């Protein structure tokens, strides 16, 4: 059988890498100087949008000053009971945004990358609103097609893209499934495929911006290589308390 998703994947990658090039460049120009001044890039997504955010943080070939923010931080570092976060619709409740942001060790040059395909759910929108209100820049990774075609679930009617300094469109259709089969069956989600490509381009671009200024970026080496732990000691020490381990 010939499958259609590989061709779809290639088209998505081409579309986001070329079509979103100016927005990605703008995001790099916003983020890189702040990291060079000692800032941290805090990345946060809910639902499946957690995947590209996780991809950017604490990994081999990734930048050291990237802090992964997760709803589970409320349990591991915020003292909440796991049962409080067991609701699968938790991402719709804006009340969790403020206590989550309180767990982030903020510095004056910090910046945020926030991901949500729909861009309408309460936690991510309220988190963005609080960050924006506090004066920190926000880069949004979202589907403009989805976000502009459905009502917001935030009490103020805001969407993630309304609160961002830079919006990177992942190109996903409303509902994310981009491969139409027979009998009205749609499969082939593309938002995270595009998201992973975007965050890797951001990583490359930020690293190149450091190097262009004659400053090697702090980049993690795989801990599964013989020299990995030794090479990662300095990056880990440099951001201790501000960049949290990705596990648990």
HUMO-V201737 format. One record per residue. N is the residue number from 1. RES is the residue in three letters. SS is DSSP state (~ for helix, > for strand, _ for the rest). NEAR is the number of other C-alpha atoms within 8 Angstrom. D_LAST is the distance of its C-alpha to the last C-alpha in whole Angstrom. Layout:
n,res,ss,near,d_last
N,RES,SS,NEAR,D_LAST
N,RES,SS,NEAR,D_LAST
//
This chain:
n,res,ss,near,d_last
1,UNK,_,2,40
2,UNK,_,3,39
3,UNK,_,5,36
4,UNK,_,7,36
5,UNK,~,8,33
6,UNK,~,7,33
7,UNK,~,7,36
8,UNK,~,9,34
9,UNK,~,10,31
10,UNK,~,8,33
11,UNK,~,8,35
12,UNK,~,12,32
13,UNK,~,11,31
14,UNK,~,9,34
15,UNK,~,10,34
16,UNK,~,14,31
17,UNK,~,10,32
18,UNK,~,7,36
19,UNK,~,8,36
20,UNK,_,11,33
21,UNK,~,9,34
22,UNK,~,7,35
23,UNK,~,10,33
24,UNK,~,12,30
25,UNK,~,9,33
26,UNK,~,9,33
27,UNK,~,11,29
28,UNK,~,11,29
29,UNK,~,8,32
30,UNK,~,8,30
31,UNK,~,11,27
32,UNK,~,11,28
33,UNK,~,8,30
34,UNK,~,13,28
35,UNK,~,13,25
36,UNK,~,8,28
37,UNK,_,7,29
38,UNK,_,7,26
39,UNK,_,13,24
40,UNK,_,15,20
41,UNK,>,13,20
42,UNK,>,12,17
43,UNK,>,14,16
44,UNK,>,13,16
45,UNK,>,15,17
46,UNK,_,12,17
47,UNK,~,7,17
48,UNK,~,7,18
49,UNK,~,13,18
50,UNK,~,12,14
51,UNK,~,10,15
52,UNK,~,11,17
53,UNK,~,14,15
54,UNK,~,10,12
55,UNK,~,9,15
56,UNK,~,13,16
57,UNK,_,14,13
58,UNK,_,13,12
59,UNK,_,11,14
60,UNK,_,9,17
61,UNK,_,8,20
62,UNK,_,11,18
63,UNK,>,15,19
64,UNK,_,13,18
65,UNK,_,11,18
66,UNK,>,13,16
67,UNK,>,13,14
68,UNK,>,13,11
69,UNK,>,10,12
70,UNK,_,10,11
71,UNK,_,9,12
72,UNK,_,7,9
73,UNK,~,11,9
74,UNK,~,13,12
75,UNK,~,11,11
76,UNK,~,8,8
77,UNK,_,7,11
78,UNK,_,10,14
79,UNK,_,7,15
80,UNK,_,8,15
81,UNK,_,7,15
82,UNK,~,7,13
83,UNK,~,6,17
84,UNK,~,7,18
85,UNK,~,9,15
86,UNK,_,7,17
87,UNK,_,7,20
88,UNK,_,5,19
89,UNK,_,6,22
90,UNK,~,9,20
91,UNK,~,12,20
92,UNK,~,10,24
93,UNK,_,10,23
94,UNK,_,14,24
95,UNK,~,8,24
96,UNK,~,8,20
97,UNK,~,11,20
98,UNK,~,10,22
99,UNK,~,10,19
100,UNK,~,12,16
101,UNK,~,8,19
102,UNK,~,7,19
103,UNK,_,10,16
104,UNK,_,8,16
105,UNK,_,7,18
106,UNK,_,6,21
107,UNK,_,7,24
108,UNK,_,5,27
109,UNK,_,11,27
110,UNK,_,14,23
111,UNK,>,13,23
112,UNK,>,13,22
113,UNK,>,12,21
114,UNK,>,13,21
115,UNK,>,16,21
116,UNK,>,16,22
117,UNK,_,14,25
118,UNK,_,11,27
119,UNK,_,15,26
120,UNK,_,15,27
121,UNK,_,15,25
122,UNK,~,14,25
123,UNK,~,14,21
124,UNK,~,18,21
125,UNK,~,16,25
126,UNK,~,12,25
127,UNK,~,12,22
128,UNK,~,13,24
129,UNK,~,9,27
130,UNK,~,9,26
131,UNK,~,12,25
132,UNK,~,12,28
133,UNK,~,7,30
134,UNK,_,6,28
135,UNK,_,6,30
136,UNK,_,11,27
137,UNK,>,11,28
138,UNK,>,15,26
139,UNK,>,13,26
140,UNK,>,15,25
141,UNK,>,14,25
142,UNK,>,16,26
143,UNK,_,17,29
144,UNK,~,11,32
145,UNK,~,10,34
146,UNK,~,14,32
147,UNK,~,16,31
148,UNK,_,7,35
149,UNK,_,7,36
150,UNK,_,6,34
151,UNK,_,8,34
152,UNK,_,11,32
153,UNK,_,10,30
154,UNK,_,14,29
155,UNK,_,6,32
156,UNK,_,4,34
157,UNK,_,8,34
158,UNK,_,12,32
159,UNK,_,13,30
160,UNK,~,14,27
161,UNK,~,10,30
162,UNK,~,6,32
163,UNK,~,12,30
164,UNK,_,13,29
165,UNK,_,8,31
166,UNK,>,10,30
167,UNK,>,11,30
168,UNK,>,11,29
169,UNK,>,11,30
170,UNK,_,13,28
171,UNK,_,12,31
172,UNK,_,16,30
173,UNK,_,10,33
174,UNK,_,11,32
175,UNK,_,6,30
176,UNK,_,12,28
177,UNK,>,13,30
178,UNK,>,11,33
179,UNK,>,11,34
180,UNK,>,9,37
181,UNK,_,8,38
182,UNK,_,5,41
183,UNK,_,4,42
184,UNK,_,6,40
185,UNK,_,7,36
186,UNK,>,9,34
187,UNK,>,9,31
188,UNK,>,9,29
189,UNK,>,11,27
190,UNK,_,12,27
191,UNK,~,13,25
192,UNK,~,11,22
193,UNK,~,11,24
194,UNK,~,13,26
195,UNK,~,11,23
196,UNK,~,11,21
197,UNK,~,10,25
198,UNK,~,11,25
199,UNK,~,12,22
200,UNK,~,9,23
201,UNK,~,9,26
202,UNK,~,11,25
203,UNK,~,11,23
204,UNK,~,8,26
205,UNK,~,10,29
206,UNK,~,11,27
207,UNK,~,11,27
208,UNK,~,8,31
209,UNK,~,9,31
210,UNK,~,13,30
211,UNK,~,10,32
212,UNK,~,7,35
213,UNK,_,6,35
214,UNK,_,6,35
215,UNK,_,7,32
216,UNK,_,7,29
217,UNK,_,8,26
218,UNK,_,8,23
219,UNK,>,10,21
220,UNK,_,14,18
221,UNK,_,11,20
222,UNK,_,9,18
223,UNK,_,10,16
224,UNK,_,5,18
225,UNK,_,7,21
226,UNK,_,6,23
227,UNK,_,7,23
228,UNK,~,11,20
229,UNK,~,8,18
230,UNK,~,6,22
231,UNK,~,9,22
232,UNK,~,11,19
233,UNK,~,8,19
234,UNK,~,7,21
235,UNK,~,11,19
236,UNK,~,9,16
237,UNK,~,7,19
238,UNK,~,6,21
239,UNK,_,10,18
240,UNK,_,8,16
241,UNK,_,6,15
242,UNK,_,10,16
243,UNK,_,12,14
244,UNK,_,8,10
245,UNK,_,6,8
246,UNK,_,8,6
247,UNK,_,3,3
248,UNK,_,3,0
//
